[in-house]
Amino acid sequence: MAREFRDRYWPDPEKILIASQGIAFNPYIAKRQTLRSAVRDEFNQPANTLFVVGCGYGDIRKGIDLFVQMAGEVSRLIGSTVAFLWIGALDEGCPPYIQTDIKRLKLEDRFHITGRTNDAARYYIAADAFALTSREDPFPASLWKPLMPAFRWSPSTVVVAMWISSTIKPALWYPVLTYPLCRLLLRICLG
């Protein structure tokens, strides 16, 4: 591409910079088991805990409220073998009602928020599933990053999660994703 640009527009060669585009592969792929243990230790979770992650700036647009509701329903159906991790900082307007929902759903020991991080890849690689709860995400890089190759699920599951988040009314969203997510987690548990 740089050669094509150079041939067509004759720029000063000293001023050409090639910047990678796209999604980098997770640098931790070789350390997956070690990081799975480390992340579980970091959040005081047993070694056999399944982790479901969500990601983004924690606001209504990214659907952190839907992620919490989904976490409550998944926990009700599966039990204490699953924990939930939101990778990213919360919007300043969200914490009071997000924390209230976490307490109401009895998720205090199983719902964690990393805050702003420059190293989301270590959480992606430690996860068992990713739930995209964004209400608005034209190209959700937060979805594609963990798939490069962090998870053990099929791309069709991801497409369902993305389709659901962009087409179902918010009040109906989390139950629709909850059941496929539960099936996925149970399949992982059963090997």
C-alpha positions, 0 to 999 in steps of 0.5 A, spaced: 500 500 500 505 504 501 508 503 494 502 504 491 501 511 495 508 513 493 507 511 486 501 515 485 502 521 489 510 522 490 510 524 497 517 525 501 519 518 503 522 521 509 514 523 511 511 516 510 509 512 516 506 506 515 501 505 521 498 498 522 490 498 522 486 492 525 486 488 531 492 485 534 493 478 536 492 477 543 500 477 546 498 472 551 495 466 548 501 462 550 500 464 557 493 463 557 492 458 563 497 462 567 493 468 566 486 464 567 489 463 574 492 470 575 485 473 574 481 469 578 486 470 584 486 478 582 478 477 583 478 472 589 475 467 585 476 459 585 480 456 580 474 453 576 470 459 576 467 461 569 468 468 567 464 472 562 467 479 560 464 485 557 468 491 555 467 498 554 466 505 557 461 503 562 455 507 560 448 506 558 450 506 550 455 500 552 450 497 556 453 496 562 446 496 565 444 490 561 450 486 562 449 487 570 441 484 569 444 479 564 449 477 570 443 476 575 439 472 570 445 467 568 447 467 576 440 465 577 440 459 572 447 457 573 449 458 580 456 461 583 460 457 578 460 463 574 463 471 575 462 477 571 468 482 569 466 489 566 473 491 562 473 499 563 471 505 567 464 507 569 461 513 567 460 518 573 453 517 572 452 510 572 456 507 579 450 509 584 444 505 580 449 499 577 452 498 584 444 498 587 443 493 581 449 488 583 447 488 590 439 487 589 442 481 584 446 478 590 452 479 585 457 483 590 462 477 590 462 475 583 461 482 579 467 486 578 469 492 574 477 493 572 476 500 571 480 504 566 486 499 563 491 499 558 492 491 558 485 489 556 488 483 553 490 479 559 482 479 561 480 477 554 485 471 554 482 469 561 475 469 559 470 463 558 465 468 554 464 475 552 457 478 552 456 484 547 451 489 551 452 495 547 446 499 544 450 502 539 456 499 536 457 500 528 464 496 529 465 493 535 472 492 536 471 490 543 468 484 540 473 482 535 479 483 539 477 477 544 476 473 538 483 473 536 483 467 539 481 468 546 475 464 546 472 457 545 466 459 542 463 459 535 463 465 531 455 464 530 454 465 537 458 472 537 453 474 531 447 472 535 450 476 541 451 482 536 444 482 532 441 481 539 444 487 542 442 492 536 435 489 534 431 487 540 428 492 545 432 494 551 427 491 556 427 484 552 435 484 551 438 480 557 433 474 557 434 473 549 442 473 550 442 469 557 439 462 555 444 461 549 450 464 554 448 459 559 448 453 554 455 455 552 457 456 559 454 449 561 458 446 555 464 449 557 463 446 564 461 439 561 467 439 557 
